[in-house]
Amino acid sequence: MLTPFTALIVGGTSGIGLATARQLVTLGGNVHVAGRSAEKLGQLAADNPTLVGHQVDGGDRAEVGLLAASIAPIDALVVTLSGAEGIGPLADLDLAMLRRAFEAKFWAHLTTIQAALPHLAENGSITLVSAISARASMPGTAGVGAINAAVEGLIKPLAVELAPIRVNAVSPGLVDTPWWNGKPEANTRAYFAAAAKMLPARQIASADDIAQAIVLLATNPNITGTIIESDAGARLVSI
Ligand SMILES: NC(=O)c1ccc[n+]([C@@H]2O[C@H](COP(=O)([O-])OP(=O)(O)OC[C@H]3O[C@@H](n4cnc5c(N)ncnc54)[C@H](OP(=O)(O)O)[C@@H]3O)[C@@H](O)[C@H]2O)c1
């Protein structure tokens, strides 16, 4: 990718998206990040003055389209947004909740991609983030696994359909980000400590670990139709 390049990270005000934004800046990118919360955008402006924040909902086609048009051509579109719902045993799973979770991740991804597509550079890239749940067999994850499998199902067909735009994804395992903030902190720490002992790589990923894989996919001109598993080997064991 030539420098300077333009990157848009939808879901980039926190966690994996924010780490990706910071890494892309160090490579010479003009990096725009989009998120919904004004509070997170305020924090972003204070902590990361080199990033350009936008209050945009990735599930809103008009908002994403306006933003994308204003910064076009976009060399790297990265989508890291999601909700945190969708987990639970199928027998009791609240299907209205699962529909919300699909809306928050899968449909918001499709909306963002459709809205930004006319504004991508001819040789640009799209990088998505799925999750281990699409590939593992953990009880209680059928719903969220289906959402992430739907995201992964986009990769290969779009890599051919949208060529020469490249389309890839990263499949993370457990990542220590604010995504876990909705759960009791002590439970999360205990779960992470127990899981790290079981994982072949013996660690819980940082947001930067996942961002490195995203940056590779976004910048390497030879990779398309690929899903990188950056999961500490989580898909190989029971956690
Ligand atoms: N953390 C993990 O263990 C883990 C594991 C596997 C996969 N993942 C996946 O990795 C991706 C990134 O997660 P993360 O851990 O970095 O979570 P995070 O720290 O909660 O970050 C998610 C970001 O997305 C934004 N966002 C959510 N919905 C949005 C929307 N409709 N439009 C625009 N921005 C939106 C959030 O800001 P606003 O709420 O202000 O919009 C936030 O900046 C997600 O797809 C998640 O499913 C995470």
The ligand as an ORCA input file, in Angstrom:
! r2SCAN-3c Opt
* xyz 0 1
  N     -12.952     -9.244     22.876
  C     -13.025    -10.518     22.524
  O     -12.745    -11.436     23.342
  C     -13.431    -10.899     21.121
  C     -13.285    -12.247     20.748
  C     -13.635    -12.628     19.463
  C     -14.141    -11.702     18.570
  N     -14.295    -10.394     18.961
  C     -14.825     -9.457     17.966
  O     -13.901     -8.418     17.758
  C     -14.585     -7.241     17.316
  C     -14.097     -6.061     18.159
  O     -14.436     -6.322     19.512
  P     -13.662     -5.628     20.737
  O     -13.301     -6.716     21.651
  O     -12.649     -4.704     20.250
  O     -14.908     -4.847     21.382
  P     -15.056     -3.367     21.986
  O     -13.818     -2.988     22.737
  O     -16.362     -3.391     22.680
  O     -15.126     -2.433     20.686
  C     -16.242     -2.446     19.837
  C     -16.288     -1.105     19.152
  O     -17.332     -1.134     18.162
  C     -18.094      0.058     18.298
  N     -19.421     -0.228     17.760
  C     -20.298     -1.165     18.181
  N     -21.410     -1.115     17.419
  C     -21.205     -0.124     16.508
  C     -21.977      0.403     15.466
  N     -23.215     -0.061     15.182
  N     -21.461      1.395     14.706
  C     -20.219      1.890     14.975
  N     -19.449      1.421     15.943
  C     -19.937      0.430     16.713
  C     -18.048      0.393     19.773
  O     -18.303      1.770     20.050
  P     -19.813      2.327     20.270
  O     -20.511      1.330     21.145
  O     -19.601      3.668     20.897
  O     -20.433      2.413     18.918
  C     -16.584      0.072     20.060
  O     -15.740      1.128     19.660
  C     -16.080     -7.543     17.479
  O     -16.615     -7.895     16.219
  C     -16.108     -8.759     18.409
  O     -17.232     -9.571     18.185
  C     -13.944     -9.971     20.209
*
